């Protein structure tokens, strides 16, 4: 169901962006057509004024029929019906194009009655970047005698330059589409790898649990037998098998619960709890495992209450204490300090362990991450304890961070929203 929903969202998003892009391209095409029409209209008016002035210079009136013929998008022919000078024509063309704000380059030619051919006039550069004089053939018009022709060689680029906004917008949409496609591709790849990882962990742990259950059943039966009880060495070895199998079983259960919580969100049973009692109970439990550990609670109040899941909160405390003890090369001394600051209840776990290099401290809450040192090699675990702690804190909307102590060890602080 969730996969189908994700696929639907991806397809709808892709269709939406494609639709927007198509609409934008259609708008750009329409804008180009409108700009082309505007240029044609301005050119027509400018050439009409040039024809009118040339007729007036010869004391003739402009004929009722329009003297301008548009041969193609960038080529115009203007009928004058009288002889005219090329210098005057060029002056009028420059003046009228300037009045109409036509700033693209143009070139002109005139028909010569004596040679019966078009004579190239000049290349006029109105833009900042002049390309210099060019020789372009102007075809002869068979039905006219006194006329001139004007060509705009850069008309297309001139129109595109006047609609930069539309082009930039279209390019941005294309870039967004490419980023979206790339993001979707990476998302699907990550999803695929995540599913492979989860399936591998589930299969691996289930394959381990079956023989492990048989080992535990057999060893528990074995330790009850009289020959084993009578032989202290055999009894000790059997206890080691049971203890180590129990540890392995706990690790497998932890991996399974983490893998399951990654796929299905954990449901918390939130209650209003007093914070000191579950911490004290956890300290008692951990001292059964590590009797030489010195753990103290420092608090300016015994009545701190928070809204939390008791089971998971107890697991958080246990994991943090267990980690602090395992990564200590002397007698473990841990202080659990409770303070309030800026409407936050801060629970700081301060230890005297081996500490963490500053370059590694930001990674300690990552899944399967273990700090590369001698203690991590000696200690059992898969690097899931602090990942679980971080995950539960996030579900409670708490903040957690780790810092190195000035002298020795680290401090892990949980910040919980708190109102007195």
Secondary structure, 3 states (H helix, E strand, C coil): CHHHHHHHHHHHHHHHHHHHHHHHHHHHHHHHHHHHHHHHHHHHHHHHHHHHHHHHHCCCCCCCCCCEEEEECCEEEEECCCCCCHHHHHHHHHHHHHHCCCCCCEEEEEEECCCCEEEEEEEECCCCCCCCCCCCCCCCCCCCCCEEEEECCCHHHHHHHCCHHHHHHHHHHHHHHHHHHHHHHHHHHHHHHHHHHHHHHHHHHHHHHHHHHHHHHHHHHHHCCHHHHHCHHHHHHHHHHHHHHHHHHHHHHHHHHHHHHHHCCCCCCCEEEEHHHHHHHHHHHHHHHCCCCEEEEEECCCCCEEEECHHHHHHHHHHHHHHHHHCCCCCCEEEEEEEEECCEEEEEEECCCCCCCCCCHHHCCCCCCCCCCHHHHHCCCCCCHHHHHHHHHHHCCCEEEEEECCCCCEEEEEEEECCC
